[in-house]
Amino acid sequence: MKHTSAPSGENNNEMVVTPWEVKGKVDYERLIREFGTQPLTDDLLKKISSHTDSLHLQLRRQIFFSHRDLDTVMNLYENGTKFVLYTGRGPSGPVHIGHLVPWIFTRHLQEKFGTRLYFQMTDDEKFLIDDDASLPETRKYAYENALDLIAIGFKPKDTYIIYDVEDMDLLYDITLEVAKRITYSTARSTFGFQDSTNIGWVFWPAIQAAPCFIHKKLTGENVPALIPAAIDQDPYWRVTRDIAQKLGYYKPAQIHCRFLPGLGAGGKMSASMPETSIFTMDPPEVVKKKIWNAFTGGKGTAAEQRKTGADPAVCSIFQYYFYLFEEDDAKLAERERKCRAGEMLCGECKTDLVGKLNKFLEQHRERREKAKDTIEQYHIKR
């Protein structure tokens, strides 16, 4: 598939960013240039904060760093045109902490702007792209993943989960309108389709476009959709934006987040490398083992680290504090200072994180269990 790759000679750390694969060290500035997105400016952040009282952690720390037409959506909002949220999950396995990062921010946007969320479970896509996947398996994961979504705190009144296979009758007419206007040439150049690509996969981007426009079908209101998601999903919205106005809709807007790094040396957290990922259902002893085996920016010995300090910039443990587990910017800065100065060793950071992670996951699993009683209330209303 088409991807962004590093210059020759750097193959060991080649950057690959596609909707189906992310690996290597990700250069976000380069992605902004090559994908043609816009960085989040101070002026735009100030406009957002004027409606949310303060900036969310993920905006303050530039975890969400790039956008398409977020400024347009905010201008429309200030002039009385609301927006809806749309994001989703490819249910190919269990949920890990990296999946929760954009969901937590999406919940923040839903609460602060009082808007509806359409959440697409793409059980069909995972069946099409994975030779070993079966529809019963992807549909089972869709159910399990939905429990994790609900556990974040989304309320059924404003949250509509779409299961593609089950709800295709609701999506199909919009999907056809989209598919009719995207040429194979455009799809091939955007996604890198090859002669060996099955035709279901070629058609599938039109299905992912449909929830951008579902709100008008359900309510009669024509409002823009804002999509909070990792930047690897951007190609889908790029082709959708090209045809949106031809169908009488607003172009879907996006706000892109970075990937939570895995616990190894480089690369995003990935379910395909379970030893470097923390899953929501990992028991406390497994979490502890994974954290203690994680890659850090520490030195070979405690004595050397006390003398010369460590490097939190490359430390997978520090990233957990940065992304999720230290809300207070001053405390985060102090942890970074102590790390660099050799005043705090990796063992202390790991011990602290194990405690924070296991407490977070215990509470998450309690909410997840309760979600089994309410999950049907979130299924998209006809």
N, C-alpha and C positions, 0 to 999 in steps of 0.2 A: 504494500500500500504506500501511497505517497507520504513522505515524512520529511521532517527537517533533520538534517544530519550534520555532524561536525566535519570540519575540513579533514582531508586525508592526513594520515599520520596520527590521528587521535582516536582510532577505531575502538580502543579499549574502553573509552568513555564516550562513545558516540551518542549524541542526543537524538532520540527518536520520539516524536510527539504526534500521535494519530489518535482518532477516537477509540482505537482498539489496543494501542500499545504505547506505553511511555517508559523509556529507559534512558540511562546515562544522566549526566549532570545537565539539568535544565537551565538554559540561559533565557530568563524571562524578558530581558530587554530585547534580545534577538527575536523572540516570538512576537513581541509587539510590532517590531519592524516587518517581519516576514508575513505575519497574519494580517497586518494592516489595521490593528486595533488602536485604541487611544489610552494613554495612561490616565489614571485618576489624578486630577489636579487639585490643588489646595482650594481653589474656588468652588469646585464641584463638591468636595468634602464638606466645606462650610455650608453649602446649600442643603446637603443631606442632614447635617447636624442641626440645622435650624428646625427640622421637623422631628428629630429624634432625641432632643435634649443634649445628647453627647454622642461622640463617635464610638461605634462598636469596636471592640478589641481588634477584630479582623480588618477593619478599615484603618485604625490608628497605626497598625504594624504592617500595613500594605500586604496582608495576606490576600485580600482582594485588591488587585493592582491595575486592572485593565478593564476597558468597557467598549461597547458599541451603543451609541445613542442613549446612554444613561442621562446625559444632560437634557436631551429632548424629552425623555419621560418625566424628569423633574420639572421642566418648564411647563409641560402639559398639566402635571399634577397641581402646580401652583395656580394654574388658570382654570381649575375645576374638572379636569379629565383624570379620573383615577386610572390605575393600572392593575393588572393581575400578575401573579407570580407563576412561573412554570419551571420545574426542574424534574429530575427523574433518577432512575437507578436501573442499571443492567443487572438483573438478578441471576448472576452466575455462581454465587456462593455466599458465604456468610458476610455480614457487615463488619468492617474494622474501623478503627478510630479515624482513619483518613476519610472515610465516607461521611462521618458525622460532621466534619468541619464545615462544609458548605451548608449542610442541613441546619446547623445551629444558627448560622447567619441568616438563612432563609426564614427561620422562625422569628428572628429579631425583626426582619423587614415586615413580615406579616403582621406582627403585633403593633409595630410603630406606625405603619401606614394603614392598618385596618383593611387589609386586602385579602383576596381569595388566592389559594394555591391550588394549581393543578399539578399533580405528581404522577409521572408516567412510569409504570413498571414495564420495561421493554423485554418481556419474556419471549417474544417472538424473535427479536434481534439475536439474543444469546443462542437460541436454537439454530438460527440461520448461519451464524459465523463460527460456531463450535461444532466440529464434526462429531464429537462424542456426546453432545447434549441431546436430551430428549425433552419433549414438551412437558410431560409430567414433572420432570426435574426442575425445569426453569419456572414453572408455575408454583411449585412448592417453595422455591427460594423467594419468589415474589411475595408470597404470604409471609414468610419469615422476615424478609427485609422490611415489609410494611410494619411489622411489630416494632422494629428498631426505629423507624421513622416516627411512629406515633409516640414512642417513649421520649422523644426530644421535647414534646410538649405541644405539638400541633393539636388544634381543636377541630372536632368533626364539622362544626358549623361552617367553617371556611376552608376546609381541606378536602380535596377531591382526588382520590387515588384512582388512576386509570390502569387497568390490567389489559394490555394490548390484545391478547388472544381472546379474552372474555368480552371485551368491550369494542371489538373491531367494528361492529355494526354502527356504533356511535361515531367512530373516526373515519369510516371508509369514504363517505362522500367528500369530506375535506381532503383526505389523502389523494383521491383521484384528481381533484382540482389542482392540487400541488404537482402531482406527478406529470400531468399533462403539459405543464409549463417549464419543467426542468429537462433539458436535453441530455441524452446519454453522454455527449461530448463534455458538457459541464460537469456531470457527475463523475466521469472518468478522470478528468483533470483535477477535480477537487479531492476525490477519495482514492485515486490510484487503482480503480478497478481494472482487472486483467481478464484475459480470455478464460481463465479457470474460475473466475468469480461466479458463484451461482446467481441466478436471476432474482431470487428472493432478496439477496443482499443488495443488489443493484437498486431494487425498488424501495428498500427499507427507509432511506432518508426521507422519503415523502411521508412515511408514517410518523417519524419523529417530528416532522413539521406540524402535524395536525393539531396537537394541543396548544400551539401558539394562537390558534384561531377558534378554539372550541367555545370560548366564553360567549362569543356573539351568537353561536348556534343555540346555546342553552338559555341565554338571557335576553338576546336582542341588542345588548350593549356592545358597541364597537370601541374597545379600549386596547391600548398596547399591552403586550406581555413583556415582563422583565424576567430574564433567565439568569439566576445565580448558579454558576457551575464552574468546574475546572476548565482551564483553557483548552484542553485536548478535545472538548466537544464543539469548539467554535466552528469547524467546517460545516456542520449540519445547519447552523443558523446563517452562515454566510450564503448558502444557496437558497435558504428560505427567505432571507431578506430581499434577494433579487426578484422574487415573484410576488411578494406580499401585497404590494400596492396594485398589481394587476388584478388581484382578487378582491380588492376593496378593503384591505386591512392595513393597520399600522405595521411597519417593519418591527419584528421582535427585537428588543434591546437585550443586551447582555452585560453582566458584570462577572469578570473572570477571577478565579482564585488560583493560588499556587497549590502544589501538591505537598501534603505532609510527608516528609522524608521517612523512609523505612529505617529500621534499627541497624541496618548494615552500613557499609561504607559507600554512601551515595545511592541515588535513585529514590523514586517515590515508594511509599508503602503500597504493597501489592499482595493480594490474596494468593498469587502464584508462588510467593516466597513466604509461607506462613511463619517461619522462624523469625522474620524481621517485621511482622505485623502483630498488632494487638487487636484481637477480635472482641466484640462485645460479650461473647459467651465464654471467653477464656477464664478459667478459674484462677483464684489468687496465686496459687503456686506456679502456674504456667506464666502468668504476668511477671512474677518475680524473676523466674528463670530467664525469660526473654530480655528483661531490662538489664539484668546483671551480665548477660552475654552481648549487650549492644555495643556498637562502635561509638567511641567517644573521641574528644579532642585532647585526651590526657597524654601524659608522658609514660615512659617505660617503667619508672619507679616513682614511689611516693616522694622520695627525697628530691628527685629531679623536678617533679611537678611543683613541689613547694618552692623550689629555687627559681624556676623559669616560667611557671604558670602553664595553663592549658589554653586550648583554642576552642571556645564555644561555637565559633562560626561553622565548624565542621562536625560538631557533636550532635548525634541524633537525640541524646537525652535532653540537651538544652532546647532543642526544637519543640519538644513536648511542652515545656514551660512557655515558650514563645507563642505557640499556636493555641494552647488551651488552658494550661494549668497554673498560670500566674497572671491574674487580671490586673494587678497593680504594676504599672510601668516602672515606678521607682524601685520596687522590690526586685523586679526582673533585672533592672540595670545594676542593682547591688549584687545580685547573684552573678551576673556577667563579670563585674569588676573583681569579685573574690576569686572567680575561676581563673581569670587572666593573671591575677596577682599570686596565685598559688595558695591562697588562704582557704580555699574550699577544694577538697579532692573529689574525684569522680564517685567514690563510694557514698559520700554524703548526698550528692545529687541524686544518685540512683535510689538510695533508701527513701529519700523524700518523695521521689516520683512514684515508687511502688505504692506508697501509702495513699497518695493522691489518686492514682489510677484505680486502685482497687476500691476505694470509696466511691469514686465516680461510677465505676462499672456495677457495683452492688446496687446503687440507687437506680441506675439505668435498667438493670435487669428486673428490679421490682416494678418499675413502670411498664416495662415490656410485658411482663406477665399479666398485669392488669389490662393491657391493650387487647388481649385475646377476647375480652368480654365486649369490647367496643369496636373492633376492627371493621365490622360490617357497616357501621355508621359513616365510615370514611369513603366507602365505595362511591364512585361518581354517581350523582343523582341524574336520573333521566328527565 
